[in-house]
Amino acid sequence: MSIASKTSVIPHRVDALKACTQGATYEGIIMPQDLPRLSATVVSVKGEVAAKVHFSRDESNYRVVTGELDVLVSVQCQRCLSALDYDLHAQMDLAIVTTEVQLENLPKECEGWLLDEQGEADLYEAIEEELLLALPIVAYHDPADCSAQGQYSTGDFEEPVPEKKNPFAVLGSLKLSDKAGSTDKES
């Protein structure tokens, strides 16, 4: 049994256990103001999040939620510190569990989504978490488009770095001269 695909706005809260049993699919948008952690992390969110989320059971009989998430965000270029548009794409693939024991017993390749006993879930929170994880660690403009071109170092130096003198070399020479002096006294 399957619920017909719903288009328009993705519901904020869902009964995830029931949705898995019914094979529910939600397709639609989420407004940027409904994802405050994402909005606080990027320079700006340039539009609605387009989402398609499907609840089902997999071949191992785990309740799972899978989905595709897309949104255009503006992030900060780490070279020139100006805004850079970035097409953020994330894929959801979560196994739904209701206890800590179930969470611990999931296979290593499964990422768990811990719900309360009733299976009530904040879908926006899960979607936001996946989008945050999909953000680039460091964002840069293409070198030709970056306004900081030529104002940063890649670590390659044209001039060789002069060799530093060993500050303990003087002590070594004193030790050698002390040995030479002690052999003169013994003779």
N, CA, C and O of each residue as an XYZ file, in Angstrom:
748
protein
N       0.851     -1.181      0.000
C       0.000      0.000      0.000
C       0.890      1.234      0.000
O       1.894      1.277      0.711
N       0.540      2.207     -0.768
C       1.386      3.386     -0.892
C       0.535      4.648     -0.900
O      -0.523      4.701     -1.528
N       1.017      5.654     -0.194
C       0.355      6.952     -0.217
C       0.793      7.648     -1.501
O       1.963      7.567     -1.874
N      -0.096      8.308     -2.161
C       0.237      9.039     -3.381
C       1.280     10.102     -3.061
O       1.289     10.674     -1.971
N       2.139     10.352     -4.007
C       3.174     11.361     -3.845
C       2.546     12.717     -3.556
O       1.592     13.132     -4.215
N       3.101     13.399     -2.554
C       2.574     14.703     -2.165
C       3.519     15.777     -2.684
O       4.715     15.739     -2.394
N       3.008     16.714     -3.433
C       3.840     17.812     -3.906
C       3.402     19.079     -3.200
O       2.273     19.160     -2.718
N       4.228     20.013     -3.136
C       4.094     21.315     -2.501
C       5.052     21.380     -1.336
O       6.250     21.173     -1.529
N       4.586     21.656     -0.152
C       5.471     21.834      0.991
C       5.640     20.503      1.721
O       4.660     19.812      2.000
N       6.888     20.147      2.027
C       7.192     18.928      2.787
C       6.659     19.114      4.210
O       6.854     20.182      4.791
N       5.994     18.109      4.790
C       5.491     18.259      6.162
C       6.639     18.361      7.168
O       7.685     17.731      7.010
N       6.420     19.158      8.187
C       7.445     19.374      9.211
C       7.592     18.141     10.090
O       8.704     17.663     10.315
N       6.485     17.632     10.583
C       6.494     16.447     11.443
C       5.762     15.314     10.737
O       4.731     15.527     10.099
N       6.310     14.108     10.858
C       5.687     12.941     10.247
C       5.708     11.776     11.232
O       6.548     11.726     12.131
N       4.775     10.840     11.052
C       4.810      9.571     11.764
C       5.655      8.645     10.901
O       5.147      8.007      9.979
N       6.938      8.574     11.201
C       7.888      7.874     10.339
C       7.624      6.374     10.277
O       7.793      5.768      9.219
N       7.216      5.767     11.379
C       6.956      4.329     11.375
C       5.776      3.998     10.476
O       5.825      3.038      9.707
N       4.732      4.781     10.569
C       3.557      4.580      9.721
C       3.906      4.863      8.258
O       3.468      4.145      7.359
N       4.691      5.907      8.030
C       5.090      6.263      6.668
C       5.902      5.137      6.028
O       5.758      4.880      4.833
N       6.758      4.457      6.809
C       7.525      3.321      6.281
C       6.600      2.165      5.924
O       6.773      1.529      4.884
N       5.627      1.892      6.774
C       4.671      0.820      6.516
C       3.881      1.094      5.243
O       3.592      0.179      4.472
N       3.537      2.348      5.033
C       2.725      2.721      3.865
C       3.567      3.007      2.621
O       3.010      3.157      1.533
N       4.882      3.087      2.752
C       5.737      3.415      1.611
C       5.520      4.838      1.127
O       5.489      5.088     -0.078
N       5.371      5.769      2.054
C       5.046      7.161      1.718
C       6.211      7.875      1.040
O       7.378      7.644      1.358
N       5.865      8.740      0.107
C       6.830      9.601     -0.567
C       6.326     11.037     -0.455
O       5.166     11.333     -0.742
N       7.227     11.919     -0.030
C       6.904     13.345      0.056
C       7.829     14.082     -0.893
O       9.047     13.910     -0.845
N       7.256     14.893     -1.744
C       8.042     15.655     -2.700
C       7.554     17.092     -2.663
O       6.355     17.353     -2.758
N       8.482     18.015     -2.526
C       8.092     19.418     -2.481
C       9.234     20.307     -2.049
O      10.400     20.019     -2.319
N       8.888     21.394     -1.373
C       9.879     22.403     -0.999
C       9.849     22.656      0.500
O       8.869     22.371      1.188
N      10.951     23.199      0.973
C      11.072     23.664      2.354
C      11.594     25.087      2.274
O      12.553     25.357      1.550
N      10.988     25.978      2.992
C      11.393     27.384      2.974
C      12.683     27.570      3.786
O      12.867     26.898      4.801
N      13.568     28.462      3.362
C      14.845     28.673      4.056
C      14.695     29.041      5.527
O      15.512     28.628      6.350
N      13.657     29.815      5.875
C      13.493     30.219      7.271
C      13.143     29.032      8.174
O      13.227     29.150      9.397
N      12.751     27.892      7.595
C      12.453     26.700      8.384
C      13.696     25.869      8.687
O      13.605     24.850      9.371
N      14.852     26.293      8.186
C      16.118     25.603      8.421
C      17.126     26.591      9.023
O      18.068     26.998      8.343
N      16.941     26.978     10.289
C      17.767     28.044     10.878
C      19.248     27.710     11.003
O      20.082     28.606     10.872
N      19.605     26.451     11.254
C      21.027     26.110     11.378
C      21.734     26.224     10.030
O      22.877     26.677      9.970
N      21.072     25.822      8.957
C      21.657     25.970      7.621
C      21.828     27.447      7.291
O      22.876     27.863      6.798
N      20.789     28.239      7.567
C      20.855     29.683      7.283
C      21.973     30.366      8.060
O      22.595     31.303      7.561
N      22.232     29.897      9.292
C      23.285     30.495     10.110
C      24.678     30.057      9.664
O      25.654     30.749      9.950
N      24.790     28.941      8.981
C      26.079     28.400      8.578
C      26.599     28.985      7.276
O      27.810     29.120      7.097
N      25.701     29.335      6.368
C      26.098     29.855      5.057
C      25.889     31.366      5.012
O      25.254     31.936      5.899
N      26.422     32.012      3.981
C      26.208     33.450      3.812
C      24.722     33.712      3.597
O      24.143     34.591      4.235
N      24.102     32.942      2.691
C      22.659     33.046      2.475
C      22.149     31.790      1.778
O      22.893     31.086      1.095
N      20.856     31.532      1.972
C      20.180     30.461      1.253
C      19.415     31.161      0.141
O      18.565     32.010      0.413
N      19.705     30.815     -1.105
C      19.210     31.569     -2.252
C      17.843     31.128     -2.769
O      17.371     31.659     -3.774
N      17.210     30.186     -2.116
C      15.902     29.729     -2.572
C      15.390     28.613     -1.691
O      15.977     28.306     -0.653
N      14.293     28.009     -2.106
C      13.714     26.924     -1.338
C      14.530     25.653     -1.538
O      15.212     25.482     -2.548
N      14.441     24.772     -0.552
C      15.067     23.462     -0.663
C      14.098     22.558     -1.417
O      12.957     22.381     -0.989
N      14.532     21.994     -2.515
C      13.726     21.017     -3.255
C      14.053     19.647     -2.672
O      15.211     19.232     -2.639
N      13.018     18.952     -2.215
C      13.241     17.677     -1.538
C      12.296     16.610     -2.048
O      11.139     16.870     -2.378
N      12.825     15.405     -2.103
C      12.018     14.222     -2.382
C      12.464     13.184     -1.367
O      13.620     12.762     -1.367
N      11.544     12.773     -0.502
C      11.858     11.875      0.600
C      10.930     10.666      0.518
O       9.717     10.810      0.365
N      11.522      9.466      0.624
C      10.741      8.229      0.513
C      10.969      7.361      1.758
O      12.111      7.114      2.146
N       9.892      6.908      2.369
C       9.928      6.012      3.526
C       9.588      4.602      3.052
O       8.652      4.410      2.276
N      10.360      3.608      3.525
C      10.095      2.222      3.110
C      10.813      1.260      4.052
O      11.364      1.660      5.078
N      10.790     -0.018      3.678
C      11.581     -1.047      4.349
C      12.572     -1.587      3.324
O      12.224     -1.787      2.161
N      13.808     -1.820      3.760
C      14.810     -2.336      2.829
C      14.815     -3.861      2.824
O      13.974     -4.485      3.471
N      15.759     -4.468      2.096
C      15.817     -5.926      1.982
C      16.133     -6.616      3.309
O      15.828     -7.797      3.474
N      16.739     -5.900      4.254
C      17.009     -6.451      5.590
C      15.862     -6.169      6.551
O      15.972     -6.457      7.742
N      14.770     -5.614      6.054
C      13.558     -5.273      6.808
C      13.751     -4.103      7.776
O      12.957     -3.918      8.699
N      14.800     -3.322      7.563
C      14.959     -2.091      8.343
C      14.026     -1.035      7.778
O      13.792     -0.983      6.570
N      13.498     -0.200      8.648
C      12.739      0.967      8.187
C      13.767      1.996      7.752
O      14.691      2.321      8.499
N      13.602      2.504      6.546
C      14.585      3.450      6.015
C      13.895      4.658      5.416
O      12.746      4.593      4.981
N      14.627      5.765      5.403
C      14.181      6.957      4.693
C      15.323      7.345      3.749
O      16.472      7.498      4.163
N      14.975      7.498      2.478
C      15.945      7.893      1.467
C      15.437      9.156      0.795
O      14.240      9.442      0.819
N      16.326      9.892      0.211
C      15.871     11.104     -0.447
C      16.960     11.874     -1.142
O      18.151     11.601     -0.996
N      16.506     12.855     -1.910
C      17.378     13.770     -2.647
C      17.019     15.185     -2.212
O      15.843     15.544     -2.151
N      18.031     15.981     -1.913
C      17.836     17.354     -1.454
C      18.711     18.286     -2.291
O      19.891     18.011     -2.511
N      18.124     19.389     -2.754
C      18.871     20.356     -3.556
C      18.494     21.776     -3.154
O      17.322     22.089     -2.943
N      19.516     22.633     -3.052
C      19.288     24.043     -2.760
C      20.521     24.837     -3.207
O      21.645     24.335     -3.163
N      20.297     26.064     -3.630
C      21.389     26.964     -3.977
C      21.699     27.812     -2.753
O      20.828     28.506     -2.230
N      22.954     27.750     -2.298
C      23.378     28.551     -1.156
C      24.558     29.414     -1.565
O      25.205     29.163     -2.581
N      24.824     30.409     -0.784
C      25.982     31.251     -0.971
C      26.911     31.006      0.216
O      26.522     31.191      1.369
N      28.147     30.588     -0.079
C      29.137     30.332      0.960
C      30.286     31.317      0.799
O      30.352     32.030     -0.202
N      31.182     31.367      1.765
C      32.281     32.331      1.720
C      33.526     31.683      1.125
O      33.985     30.642      1.595
N      34.063     32.314      0.086
C      35.319     31.868     -0.516
C      36.429     32.090      0.515
O      36.532     33.172      1.095
N      37.250     31.079      0.741
C      38.287     31.176      1.763
C      39.549     31.880      1.275
O      40.474     32.099      2.057
N      39.598     32.240     -0.014
C      40.728     33.035     -0.512
C      40.433     34.522     -0.419
O      41.198     35.283      0.172
N      39.289     34.936     -1.023
C      38.990     36.370     -1.122
C      37.920     36.823     -0.128
O      37.667     38.020      0.004
N      37.292     35.876      0.571
C      36.272     36.138      1.596
C      34.984     36.754      1.051
O      34.189     37.300      1.816
N      34.772     36.671     -0.258
C      33.511     37.147     -0.825
C      32.576     35.957     -1.037
O      32.983     34.803     -0.910
N      31.322     36.256     -1.361
C      30.305     35.216     -1.516
C      30.537     34.392     -2.777
O      31.001     34.900     -3.798
N      30.206     33.127     -2.680
C      30.356     32.171     -3.773
C      29.093     31.316     -3.815
O      28.755     30.667     -2.826
N      28.390     31.308     -4.951
C      27.191     30.479     -5.094
C      27.599     29.019     -5.212
O      28.546     28.682     -5.923
N      26.873     28.154     -4.506
C      27.196     26.728     -4.460
C      25.909     25.924     -4.550
O      25.000     26.113     -3.742
N      25.828     25.026     -5.527
C      24.680     24.125     -5.650
C      24.866     22.994     -4.654
O      25.679     22.094     -4.861
N      24.112     23.050     -3.586
C      24.221     22.063     -2.517
C      23.288     20.899     -2.814
O      22.078     21.078     -2.954
N      23.862     19.708     -2.908
C      23.088     18.496     -3.170
C      23.411     17.492     -2.074
O      24.578     17.256     -1.761
N      22.378     16.906     -1.497
C      22.574     15.897     -0.454
C      21.657     14.719     -0.716
O      20.574     14.866     -1.282
N      22.105     13.561     -0.298
C      21.289     12.360     -0.387
C      21.064     11.818      1.020
O      21.999     11.683      1.809
N      19.813     11.514      1.313
C      19.471     10.923      2.603
C      19.459      9.410      2.450
O      18.994      8.886      1.438
N      19.964      8.722      3.441
C      19.886      7.268      3.500
C      20.014      6.887      4.968
O      21.103      6.564      5.442
N      18.901      6.926      5.679
C      18.894      6.726      7.115
C      18.065      5.506      7.494
O      17.008      5.259      6.912
N      18.547      4.751      8.466
C      17.784      3.639      9.030
C      17.067      4.161     10.276
O      17.698      4.758     11.149
N      15.771      3.943     10.363
C      14.963      4.471     11.465
C      14.953      3.467     12.614
O      14.632      2.294     12.423
N      15.306      3.936     13.804
C      15.285      3.111     15.013
C      14.577      3.873     16.129
O      14.485      5.101     16.100
N      14.075      3.120     17.121
C      13.348      3.760     18.231
C      14.028      3.555     19.582
O      13.567      4.099     20.585
N      15.121      2.779     19.633
C      15.838      2.583     20.897
C      17.343      2.697     20.662
O      17.825      2.546     19.539
N      18.067      2.964     21.735
C      19.531      3.044     21.673
C      20.131      1.687     21.297
O      21.132      1.624     20.583
N      19.519      0.605     21.777
C      20.012     -0.738     21.476
C      19.920     -1.008     19.975
O      20.855     -1.545     19.381
N      18.794     -0.638     19.362
C      18.652     -0.803     17.914
C      19.704      0.022     17.179
O      20.272     -0.425     16.183
N      19.952      1.207     17.670
C      20.942      2.091     17.051
C      22.333      1.457     17.095
O      23.065      1.496     16.107
N      22.693      0.877     18.233
C      24.006      0.244     18.383
C      24.138     -1.013     17.533
O      25.245     -1.364     17.126
N      23.032     -1.698     17.258
C      23.066     -2.949     16.510
C      22.943     -2.772     14.994
O      22.935     -3.756     14.253
N      22.848     -1.542     14.540
C      22.790     -1.306     13.092
C      24.116     -1.703     12.439
O      25.172     -1.548     13.052
N      24.074     -2.206     11.220
C      25.336     -2.482     10.502
C      26.140     -1.188     10.318
O      25.573     -0.095     10.300
N      27.442     -1.322     10.186
C      28.327     -0.151     10.073
C      27.961      0.757      8.911
O      28.124      1.973      9.006
N      27.467      0.186      7.811
C      27.157      0.999      6.637
C      25.860      1.779      6.777
O      25.554      2.616      5.928
N      25.084      1.523      7.836
C      23.815      2.226      8.045
C      23.986      3.387      9.016
O      24.607      3.246     10.069
N      23.435      4.520      8.652
C      23.399      5.664      9.549
C      22.016      5.694     10.189
O      21.002      5.674      9.491
N      21.977      5.741     11.515
C      20.711      5.648     12.221
C      20.046      6.992     12.462
O      20.707      8.024     12.581
N      18.718      6.952     12.533
C      17.905      8.121     12.883
C      17.040      7.684     14.051
O      16.067      6.952     13.872
N      17.395      8.134     15.252
C      16.730      7.728     16.484
C      15.483      8.569     16.706
O      15.553      9.793     16.810
N      14.326      7.885     16.778
C      13.039      8.545     17.006
C      12.512      8.186     18.385
O      13.067      7.319     19.061
N      11.436      8.855     18.807
C      10.794      8.463     20.051
C       9.985      7.178     19.822
O       9.840      6.731     18.685
N       9.470      6.596     20.884
C       8.740      5.323     20.801
C       7.535      5.381     19.862
O       7.204      4.378     19.230
N       6.882      6.523     19.760
C       5.705      6.652     18.902
C       6.081      6.795     17.433
O       5.216      6.683     16.565
N       7.338      7.036     17.143
C       7.774      7.175     15.762
C       7.567      8.555     15.184
O       7.761      8.765     13.987
N       7.173      9.505     16.026
C       6.984     10.891     15.584
C       8.359     11.490     15.289
O       9.275     11.378     16.103
N       8.503     12.124     14.126
C       9.814     12.623     13.713
C       9.730     14.036     13.167
O       8.748     14.414     12.529
N      10.781     14.815     13.429
C      10.935     16.148     12.854
C      11.715     15.974     11.555
O      12.944     15.906     11.570
N      11.016     15.904     10.456
C      11.627     15.662      9.157
C      12.558     16.804      8.752
O      13.595     16.568      8.133
N      12.193     18.039      9.099
C      13.034     19.190      8.749
C      14.402     19.085      9.426
O      15.419     19.441      8.831
N      14.425     18.602     10.655
C      15.686     18.469     11.382
C      16.610     17.467     10.677
O      17.808     17.714     10.538
N      16.051     16.347     10.237
C      16.853     15.343      9.526
C      17.349     15.884      8.185
O      18.501     15.665      7.809
N      16.486     16.583      7.477
C      16.866     17.168      6.184
C      17.952     18.220      6.380
O      18.926     18.266      5.628
N      17.780     19.053      7.384
C      18.769     20.094      7.659
C      20.122     19.477      8.014
O      21.162     19.970      7.578
N      20.112     18.412      8.795
C      21.353     17.739      9.178
C      22.080     17.194      7.950
O      23.300     17.316      7.847
N      21.345     16.601      7.033
C      21.959     16.071      5.815
C      22.535     17.193      4.954
O      23.605     17.034      4.366
N      21.844     18.315      4.877
C      22.357     19.456      4.102
C      23.621     20.026      4.736
O      24.561     20.387      4.027
N      23.653     20.109      6.056
C      24.843     20.616      6.747
C      26.042     19.701      6.503
O      27.163     20.171      6.309
N      25.796     18.398      6.516
C      26.888     17.453      6.277
C      27.393     17.509      4.839
O      28.543     17.156      4.579
N      26.562     17.942      3.913
C      26.940     18.011      2.498
C      27.661     19.306      2.129
O      28.180     19.424      1.018
N      27.702     20.274      3.035
C      28.412     21.527      2.741
C      29.896     21.264      2.544
O      30.451     20.377      3.193
N      30.547     22.008      1.669
C      31.989     21.803      1.489
C      32.736     22.244      2.751
O      32.344     23.203      3.414
N      33.798     21.541      3.064
C      34.600     21.893      4.232
C      35.256     23.250      4.004
O      35.266     24.105      4.890
N      35.806     23.435      2.803
C      36.438     24.689      2.413
C      35.944     25.034      1.011
O      35.966     24.185      0.120
N      35.501     26.265      0.811
C      34.974     26.686     -0.494
C      35.898     27.729     -1.120
O      36.384     28.638     -0.446
N      36.128     27.576     -2.421
C      36.959     28.510     -3.181
C      36.289     28.826     -4.507
O      35.618     27.975     -5.090
N      36.473     30.065     -4.984
C      36.136     30.384     -6.366
C      37.118     29.631     -7.273
O      38.164     29.173     -6.814
N      36.777     29.507     -8.549
C      37.759     29.038     -9.514
C      38.885     30.063     -9.520
O      38.615     31.255     -9.374
N      40.135     29.643     -9.683
C      41.254     30.604     -9.633
C      41.084     31.791    -10.578
O      41.496     32.900    -10.238
N      40.493     31.591    -11.746
C      40.317     32.686    -12.700
C      39.255     33.685    -12.234
O      39.282     34.848    -12.637
N      38.322     33.239    -11.386
C      37.226     34.097    -10.930
C      37.470     34.730     -9.564
O      36.703     35.595     -9.141
N      38.507     34.318     -8.882
C      38.742     34.784     -7.505
C      39.424     36.153     -7.507
O      40.420     36.354     -8.203
N      38.899     37.068     -6.745
C      39.465     38.418     -6.680
C      40.768     38.461     -5.884
O      41.467     39.473     -5.923
N      41.110     37.401     -5.169
C      42.346     37.359     -4.385
C      43.501     36.760     -5.163
O      44.523     36.398     -4.581
N      43.346     36.652     -6.468
C      44.360     36.036     -7.309
C      45.707     36.725     -7.115
O      45.812     37.947     -7.215
N      46.722     35.935     -6.841
C      48.064     36.470     -6.654
C      48.321     37.032     -5.272
O      49.436     37.475     -4.998
N      47.339     37.034     -4.397
C      47.513     37.602     -3.064
C      47.603     36.532     -1.987
O      47.424     36.827     -0.805
N      47.876     35.298     -2.379
C      47.958     34.214     -1.423
C      49.124     33.310     -1.802
O      49.605     33.359     -2.933
N      49.566     32.510     -0.891
C      50.691     31.621     -1.125
C      50.187     30.195     -1.251
O      49.280     29.774     -0.533
N      50.787     29.463     -2.171
C      50.442     28.047     -2.331
C      51.414     27.172     -1.574
O      51.264     25.950     -1.556
N      52.409     27.776     -0.949
C      53.415     27.006     -0.231
C      54.680     26.807     -1.060
O      55.697     26.370     -0.521
N      54.645     27.112     -2.345
C      55.822     27.001     -3.206
C      56.582     28.328     -3.145
O      56.012     29.383     -3.426
N      57.837     28.279     -2.787
C      58.639     29.484     -2.667
C      59.677     29.496     -3.778
O      60.305     28.477     -4.066
N      59.850     30.648     -4.393
C      60.831     30.775     -5.463
C      62.240     30.844     -4.902
O      63.169     30.288     -5.488
N      62.406     31.513     -3.787
C      63.720     31.645     -3.182
C      63.941     30.502     -2.209
O      63.039     30.156     -1.446
N      65.138     29.907     -2.226
C      65.394     28.849     -1.247
C      65.488     29.456      0.145
O      65.984     30.568      0.322
N      65.018     28.730      1.097
C      65.071     29.185      2.487
C      66.493     28.957      2.980
O      67.009     27.845      2.862
N      67.151     30.004      3.542
C      68.530     29.846      3.999
C      68.595     28.827      5.140
O      67.701     28.723      5.980
N      69.698     28.084      5.121
C      69.874     27.070      6.157
C      70.213     27.754      7.471
O      71.078     28.628      7.529
N      69.525     27.348      8.516
C      69.758     27.958      9.830
C      70.961     27.302     10.489
O      71.203     26.105     10.333
N      71.718     28.123     11.237
C      72.862     27.592     11.974
C      72.357     26.887     13.224
O      71.383     27.309     13.848
N      73.028     25.828     13.568
C      72.674     25.078     14.763
C      73.190     25.843     15.980
O      74.393     26.070     16.103
N      72.273     26.247     16.896
C      72.723     27.018     18.053
C      73.584     26.197     19.010
O      74.261     26.766     19.867
N      73.571     24.885     18.882
C      74.345     24.038     19.788
C      75.709     23.655     19.208
O      76.473     22.930     19.844
N      76.012     24.139     18.007
C      77.292     23.843     17.385
C      78.440     24.377     18.243
O      79.501     23.755     18.304
N      78.245     25.503     18.898
C      79.272     26.088     19.761
C      79.583     25.137     20.915
O      80.746     24.968     21.281
N      78.565     24.525     21.482
C      78.777     23.584     22.584
C      79.577     22.378     22.119
O      80.426     21.865     22.848
N      79.297     21.923     20.882
C      80.045     20.797     20.332
C      81.509     21.119     20.178
O      82.363     20.271     20.437
N      81.814     22.339     19.755
C      83.223     22.726     19.586
C      83.911     22.854     20.940
O      85.098     22.550     21.064
N      83.172     23.303     21.960
C      83.753     23.391     23.307
C      84.080     21.999     23.837
O      85.107     21.800     24.485
N      83.212     21.047     23.561
C      83.410     19.685     24.026
C      84.652     19.079     23.362
O      85.437     18.392     24.015
N      84.823     19.337     22.059
C      85.991     18.825     21.357
C      87.277     19.456     21.881
O      88.286     18.768     22.039
N      87.247     20.758     22.151
C      88.446     21.423     22.647
C      88.763     20.982     24.071
O      89.930     20.964     24.462
N      87.740     20.624     24.855
C      87.944     20.143     26.215
C      88.624     18.777     26.178
O      89.496     18.511     27.005
N      88.255     17.916     25.253
C      88.882     16.602     25.135
C      90.341     16.760     24.705
O      91.217     16.044     25.189
N      90.590     17.688     23.808
C      91.958     17.911     23.338
C      92.817     18.434     24.484
O      93.985     18.063     24.602
N      92.249     19.290     25.329
C      92.981     19.837     26.464
C      93.276     18.783     27.507
O      94.331     18.830     28.140
N      92.381     17.836     27.707
C      92.584     16.792     28.704
C      93.635     15.788     28.250
O      94.338     15.231     29.094
N      93.771     15.535     26.959
C      94.805     14.637     26.462
C      96.180     15.286     26.574
O      97.168     14.572     26.749
N      96.284     16.611     26.480
C      97.555     17.305     26.633
C      98.037     17.221     28.068
O      99.241     17.120     28.306
N      97.114     17.260     29.041
C      97.493     17.227     30.460
C      97.970     15.837     30.860
O      98.811     15.696     31.748
N      97.437     14.814     30.208
C      97.822     13.436     30.560
C      99.199     13.096     30.026
O      99.859     12.215     30.578
N      99.651     13.744     28.992
C     100.941     13.395     28.403
C     102.088     13.957     29.154
O     103.239     13.745     28.773
